[in-house]
């Protein structure tokens, strides 16, 4: 969910002040809503990646807000470059002050955007790690649910007679029903008694 959004919009969110920014700031809120909706549907064990994704959304929202404020400050400084009634010398000084302020705003945002990018990338990396752990845990749980370890010897019917499976043997479960548990043993499907 995050990767496509970041691929398309991160550079726009953190764009220099003199470049076009994010046209639809509500896109971050929409992303956040979709993550919250998906998290509500997920079991509790699978919610940590969604929580980590929400942390990324929080910083994205912060970046959008900070850039909008920086753009407004920059535009405000440029509005007063030609005050009516100023003499030539005063107008030149006002223009120089405004240029200085504008350059300071641009430089400050550039530094802040780099910090925000680093923070977003760290949080996204953390989200990916958590997602990997949750996925691995789910796979382990599925594998455990699909296996059975015998605690005593079990005699089973095999293709050419009977065999005794020793205790401690872990078998892959194929299916379960009232007749017993169908497992894979020595490349053969055998039924363990219920």
N, C-alpha and C positions, 0 to 999 in steps of 0.2 A: 504494500500500500504506500509506504513512504518512498521507496526507491524511484518509482515513476514521477512522483511529485517533486522530489529533490532534483532529479535529472532535468525536469522541465522548468522549475521555478526558482531554485536556490540562487542562481546567478542574477536573476531579475530582482529577487528580494534584496540582495546585497549589492545591487548595481551602484556605480558611482552616482553622486547627486546630480551630475549634469547629463545622465543617461535616463531613458525611460525606466520607470520602476514597475512594480506589480500593478497591473490595471485593475484587478479585482482582489482587493485585500481580503474579501470574505472567503477566498479560496482556502486559506489556512483554517478558518472556522469550519468550513465544509469538510475538510480533511479530518479535523478533530472530531466532528460529529460522526463521521463514518467509522472512525476508530472506536469511539465510545459505543456506537451501535454494535459493532462486531464484538467488542469486549463483553457486552451484556449477554450475547448469545454463546460465548465461549465458557467452557467449564472453568472452575476456579483455578485448576492446575495450569491452564493455558492462558491465564490473564496477564502474567508478568510481562510478556513482550508488548502487549497493548499498553500497559502502564508506562513502559519505557518509550513507546512511540508517542504517548501523550506528552512526555517530557520534551521530546523533540519539537512537538507542536507548540509547546509553551515558548520555547526559544525562537521559533519561527515567528510567532505572533509578536514577541518582543522586538524582533528585528524589523518587522513591518512597521510597528509603531515608532520605533526610534528613527527609521529612515524617513517616515512621513514628517516627524518633528524637525529633522535636520533639513529636509527640503523646504518646509515652511519657514524656518529660520533663514535659510539662504535666500529665498524669495523676498522675505521681509527686508533683508539688508539691501537687496538690489532695488527695491521700490523707492528708497530714499536717496538715490544717487543724484537726482536732479530736483532738489527742493526749489520751488519758485521763490524768488526774492533773494537768493544767495548771490553774492558778488562772485566774480570769476575765481578769485583766489580761494574763497570759502568753498565754492563748488568743486574746485580741484581737490581740496583737502578732504571734502566729504566723499568724493569719488575714490580717493586713495584709501581712506578708512574703510569704505565699503568693499573695495577690492581686497584689502587685507583681511577683513572679516570673512568674506566669501572664500578666500583661499584657506583660511583657518578652518572654516566649516567643512570644506571639501576634504582637507587633510585629516581632520578629526574623524569624519565619517569613514574614510578609507581605513584608518586604523581600527576603528570600532567594528567595521564590517569584517575585517580579518579575524578579530577576536570572536565575533559571533559565528563566523564560518567554522572556526576551530571547535568552538563549543558544540555546534550542531553536528559536526562530523564525529566528535567524541561520543555524543549521546546516541547518534545513529549506529556507530560501531558497537556500543554497549547493547543497543536494542537487538542488533543482529546476533550478538553473542548469546543473549538471553533466549532469543528465538531458537538458536541452535541447541541450547541446553534443553529447552522444553521439548523440542522435536525429538532429540535423542532419548529423553526420558520417556516420551510417549512410545517411541519405537521399542525401547527396552521393556516397557510395561506390556506392549502388544506381544512381544516375543515371549515374555514370561507367561502371559495368559494363554499362549498357544503351545506351551510345553507342559509336561508333567514329569516329575522325578519320583521314581518308585521308592517306597520306604521298606518294602519287603519283596522277596522273590515272587514272581507271578508266572504261572504256567499259561501259555497261549498256544492256540492252534496255528500252525504255519503250513505252508504249501505241502510239505512232505512229512507231516506228523506234528509232534508237540515240541515246544522249546520253553525253557525257563529263562525269563529275563531277570538278571540279578538286581538286588537292591542298589540304589544310587544311580541307576540308569535314567538319563533324561531323554524323553521321547517327545516328538512333535505330535501334537493333537490335530487330527484331521476333522473330527466331529464328535459330538456327544449326543447320546439319546438314552432311552430307557433300557436298551440292551447292553449298554456299556460305553466305553470310550474307544473310538477308532483312532489308532496311532500308526505312525510309520516306524517299523522296526526292521532293520536289516534290509531296507529297500522293499519291504513287504507291508501291506496294510493288515494289521492284526487288531482284534478287539480285546480290550482289557475288560474283565468283569466289573459290573457296577460296584 
